[in-house]
């Protein structure tokens, strides 16, 4: 049996082509130095047009691209983004020698590139982001992002934390958003998404079924699945009928998909 036929894609057996948005998690976390400008540039140059990243607020109020609560894994330094000033952060590099990326730099990079899909995960927690600071963060984030978004691009504000999603929904109703959960797609997670007034759900690939994805889509909810650590994860996500698929190996996935699943349009 050919590798490409291991999964049968029922929605694409007919003449209609299924479209799936592939996006590079942290710019391609397993292929490049995650969440650095170098990672996003490298993925873009390999043909990727979908990306995901994480946004935190420095001690002096600058928006910074960084996933972890601690600097240690990526930089070898102690502390967190929230505990250091932008000047202190600019003096730190990753273990691979790349500077810590600031949101403005990433937005400037994508500003002249049409048709980009970008997820901006709001890394807020109650310890560092009590309600007043959370609202400041959301206002600043929205205010920076939207003026620099190309008209043909889709920029989503995403989070596990329901607080920023509720605030942005109420304050900036034109914003596109996605609720992230560590649970699979189910009646429960679809209901949570709809209760937030949202129509996009980022859920765990493990435990998600074809039936649950169809039910979500019938309820008007677009489904994004994570994690995507391999080609096999991507193939499973396509077979489940997902609308968006996250990948830590996006270049590898795109090359494979371009050669093996012609019946699926990879954005």
Secondary structure, DSSP 8 states (H G I E B T S, - for coil): --GGGSS--GGGSSSS-EEEEEEEETTTTTTSSTTSHHHHHHHHHTT--EEEEEEEE-TTS-EEE--SSSSHHHHS--S-GGGS-HHHHHT-B-TTS-B-EEHHHHHHHHTT--S-EEEEEE---TTT--HHHHHHHHHHHHHHHHHHS-TT-EEEEEES-HHHHHHHHHH-TT-EEEEEEEEESSHHHHHHHHHTT-SEEEEESTT--HHHHHHHHHTT-EEEEE---SHHHHHHHHHHT-SEEEESSHHHHHHHHHHH-TTEEE-
